[in-house]
């Protein structure tokens, strides 16, 4: 994990010295329409072909006109992904800056009036009053859990805005 100069803040992704030990070992994404239907669902284990996989991700982002990036602990994953894309000189680096960002970890903490991050398992239990099935050992299990949490948190965030 890259070091943090202060809580919740990572060094700029172009400062490669901070990211030398942070590598992507797998990547997955889902693209949903406004109704929550899955348009694209991809999962890859990285085995030296990250540039090719980022090509697929960029194609999906363009094809479906992605407006929002969602993730749990998004600040960390976003920083590492940008760092790797920058190192490769990959064009997705610029594309990742465009969409709005939504972090379920941060929104979950906000929901619970906490300043500390909330783990995905805890957030899931708070929102759905049940434990996540499985051990979250597969990226697809994590992705589906994040999507379910996101749908609820996004509705709550919209409701807060209208107050």
Secondary structure as a PSIPRED ss2 file (coil, helix, strand):
# PSIPRED VFORMAT (PSIPRED V4.0)

   1 X C   1.000  0.000  0.000
   2 X C   1.000  0.000  0.000
   3 X C   1.000  0.000  0.000
   4 X C   1.000  0.000  0.000
   5 X C   1.000  0.000  0.000
   6 X E   0.000  0.000  1.000
   7 X C   1.000  0.000  0.000
   8 X C   1.000  0.000  0.000
   9 X E   0.000  0.000  1.000
  10 X C   1.000  0.000  0.000
  11 X C   1.000  0.000  0.000
  12 X C   1.000  0.000  0.000
  13 X C   1.000  0.000  0.000
  14 X C   1.000  0.000  0.000
  15 X C   1.000  0.000  0.000
  16 X H   0.000  1.000  0.000
  17 X H   0.000  1.000  0.000
  18 X H   0.000  1.000  0.000
  19 X H   0.000  1.000  0.000
  20 X C   1.000  0.000  0.000
  21 X C   1.000  0.000  0.000
  22 X C   1.000  0.000  0.000
  23 X C   1.000  0.000  0.000
  24 X C   1.000  0.000  0.000
  25 X C   1.000  0.000  0.000
  26 X E   0.000  0.000  1.000
  27 X E   0.000  0.000  1.000
  28 X E   0.000  0.000  1.000
  29 X E   0.000  0.000  1.000
  30 X E   0.000  0.000  1.000
  31 X E   0.000  0.000  1.000
  32 X E   0.000  0.000  1.000
  33 X C   1.000  0.000  0.000
  34 X C   1.000  0.000  0.000
  35 X C   1.000  0.000  0.000
  36 X C   1.000  0.000  0.000
  37 X C   1.000  0.000  0.000
  38 X E   0.000  0.000  1.000
  39 X E   0.000  0.000  1.000
  40 X E   0.000  0.000  1.000
  41 X E   0.000  0.000  1.000
  42 X E   0.000  0.000  1.000
  43 X E   0.000  0.000  1.000
  44 X E   0.000  0.000  1.000
  45 X E   0.000  0.000  1.000
  46 X C   1.000  0.000  0.000
  47 X C   1.000  0.000  0.000
  48 X C   1.000  0.000  0.000
  49 X C   1.000  0.000  0.000
  50 X H   0.000  1.000  0.000
  51 X H   0.000  1.000  0.000
  52 X H   0.000  1.000  0.000
  53 X H   0.000  1.000  0.000
  54 X H   0.000  1.000  0.000
  55 X H   0.000  1.000  0.000
  56 X H   0.000  1.000  0.000
  57 X H   0.000  1.000  0.000
  58 X H   0.000  1.000  0.000
  59 X H   0.000  1.000  0.000
  60 X H   0.000  1.000  0.000
  61 X H   0.000  1.000  0.000
  62 X H   0.000  1.000  0.000
  63 X H   0.000  1.000  0.000
  64 X C   1.000  0.000  0.000
  65 X C   1.000  0.000  0.000
  66 X C   1.000  0.000  0.000
  67 X C   1.000  0.000  0.000
  68 X E   0.000  0.000  1.000
  69 X E   0.000  0.000  1.000
  70 X E   0.000  0.000  1.000
  71 X E   0.000  0.000  1.000
  72 X C   1.000  0.000  0.000
  73 X C   1.000  0.000  0.000
  74 X H   0.000  1.000  0.000
  75 X H   0.000  1.000  0.000
  76 X H   0.000  1.000  0.000
  77 X H   0.000  1.000  0.000
  78 X H   0.000  1.000  0.000
  79 X H   0.000  1.000  0.000
  80 X H   0.000  1.000  0.000
  81 X H   0.000  1.000  0.000
  82 X H   0.000  1.000  0.000
  83 X H   0.000  1.000  0.000
  84 X H   0.000  1.000  0.000
  85 X H   0.000  1.000  0.000
  86 X H   0.000  1.000  0.000
  87 X H   0.000  1.000  0.000
  88 X H   0.000  1.000  0.000
  89 X C   1.000  0.000  0.000
  90 X C   1.000  0.000  0.000
  91 X C   1.000  0.000  0.000
  92 X H   0.000  1.000  0.000
  93 X H   0.000  1.000  0.000
  94 X H   0.000  1.000  0.000
  95 X H   0.000  1.000  0.000
  96 X H   0.000  1.000  0.000
  97 X H   0.000  1.000  0.000
  98 X H   0.000  1.000  0.000
  99 X C   1.000  0.000  0.000
 100 X E   0.000  0.000  1.000
 101 X E   0.000  0.000  1.000
 102 X E   0.000  0.000  1.000
 103 X E   0.000  0.000  1.000
 104 X H   0.000  1.000  0.000
 105 X H   0.000  1.000  0.000
 106 X H   0.000  1.000  0.000
 107 X H   0.000  1.000  0.000
 108 X H   0.000  1.000  0.000
 109 X H   0.000  1.000  0.000
 110 X H   0.000  1.000  0.000
 111 X H   0.000  1.000  0.000
 112 X C   1.000  0.000  0.000
 113 X C   1.000  0.000  0.000
 114 X C   1.000  0.000  0.000
 115 X C   1.000  0.000  0.000
 116 X C   1.000  0.000  0.000
 117 X C   1.000  0.000  0.000
 118 X C   1.000  0.000  0.000
 119 X C   1.000  0.000  0.000
 120 X H   0.000  1.000  0.000
 121 X H   0.000  1.000  0.000
 122 X H   0.000  1.000  0.000
 123 X H   0.000  1.000  0.000
 124 X H   0.000  1.000  0.000
 125 X H   0.000  1.000  0.000
 126 X H   0.000  1.000  0.000
 127 X H   0.000  1.000  0.000
 128 X H   0.000  1.000  0.000
 129 X C   1.000  0.000  0.000
 130 X C   1.000  0.000  0.000
 131 X C   1.000  0.000  0.000
 132 X C   1.000  0.000  0.000
 133 X C   1.000  0.000  0.000
 134 X C   1.000  0.000  0.000
 135 X C   1.000  0.000  0.000
 136 X C   1.000  0.000  0.000
 137 X C   1.000  0.000  0.000
 138 X C   1.000  0.000  0.000
 139 X H   0.000  1.000  0.000
 140 X H   0.000  1.000  0.000
 141 X H   0.000  1.000  0.000
 142 X H   0.000  1.000  0.000
 143 X H   0.000  1.000  0.000
 144 X H   0.000  1.000  0.000
 145 X H   0.000  1.000  0.000
 146 X H   0.000  1.000  0.000
 147 X H   0.000  1.000  0.000
 148 X H   0.000  1.000  0.000
 149 X H   0.000  1.000  0.000
 150 X H   0.000  1.000  0.000
 151 X H   0.000  1.000  0.000
 152 X H   0.000  1.000  0.000
 153 X H   0.000  1.000  0.000
 154 X H   0.000  1.000  0.000
 155 X H   0.000  1.000  0.000
 156 X H   0.000  1.000  0.000
 157 X H   0.000  1.000  0.000
 158 X H   0.000  1.000  0.000
 159 X H   0.000  1.000  0.000
 160 X H   0.000  1.000  0.000
 161 X H   0.000  1.000  0.000
 162 X C   1.000  0.000  0.000
 163 X C   1.000  0.000  0.000
